[in-house]
């Protein structure tokens, strides 16, 4: 039996990056239904990749920070098509070229003139960028095709407001004392507040809990498995976070969200237009999204703005169920 042709997609980045790439992955799935679609991404994102309904297999691949992996553990014949959803420069181009694919879809770069791709626009929204790449090669893509089905697990805290104080870099971390002000106010109003954190953010979660007197039963540090985190987010009243993976997960699961932006504006990474999602942003000069201290634009956001942006009450359960039923 002749094996299926394979398409290899490189996006060896984090949770938010993968979720922003879902519309492009689904476009490839529709355009290449007979291909095995292999996604090169961190191994821990395998459940997320499966939830997209677009990926057949995850090829573990990662590098520190947002770097390009040094190599891919690809076996067998070259991929029929390789797709660079990782970046726009020679490191990711060369990584895929070494596999000798029959075709390579990628943005143009002066240092790889043999790639006849579209131009890269730094100010473009992340979801739209990758869809435009595919459209330049004749593949229809819809940047709004980003929803995920609700995970089957039960939520550990239905109806709570989820606070997530961490982010991939300190420049995108709103001060913990401001999260604590939000938490204390909500708890005085009788709202359950839970705190989540990724791997290595245990101290940050504990600091917020101490400041806001949040019980240990409402703390979820260390990085929840995707199914449990997805269930928590899907059944929450709202998610409050910086520009990081859980904000994109809230959008994918149609959960109300308040996302605090800085140094990168929501025009590049924000939610789609939807009254469920509020992007708080005080314009200022571009900063470093991987910088060592909170960005000045982020620091212009105050707790009262966050509290005002939160939904007044939990969305009607039947409306949320209908939403998910149509995904």
Buried (B, 14 or more C-beta within 10 A) or exposed (E): EEEEBBBBBBBBBBBBBBBBBBBBBBBBBBBBEEBBBBBBBBEBBBBBBBBBEBBBEBBBBBBEEBBBBEEBEBEEEBBBBBBBBBBBBBBBBEBBBEBEBEEBBBBBBEEBEEBEBBEBEEEEBBBBBBBBBBBBBEBEBEBEBBBBBBBEBEBBBBEBBBBBBBBBBEBBBBBBEBBBBBBBBBBEEEBBBBBBBBEEBBEBBBBBBEBBEBEEEBBBBEBBEBBBBBBBBBBBBBBBBBBBBBBBBBBBBBBBBBBBBBBBBBEBBBBEEEEBBBBBBBEBEEBEBEEEEBBBBBBBBEBEBBBEBBBEEBBEEEEBEEBBEEE
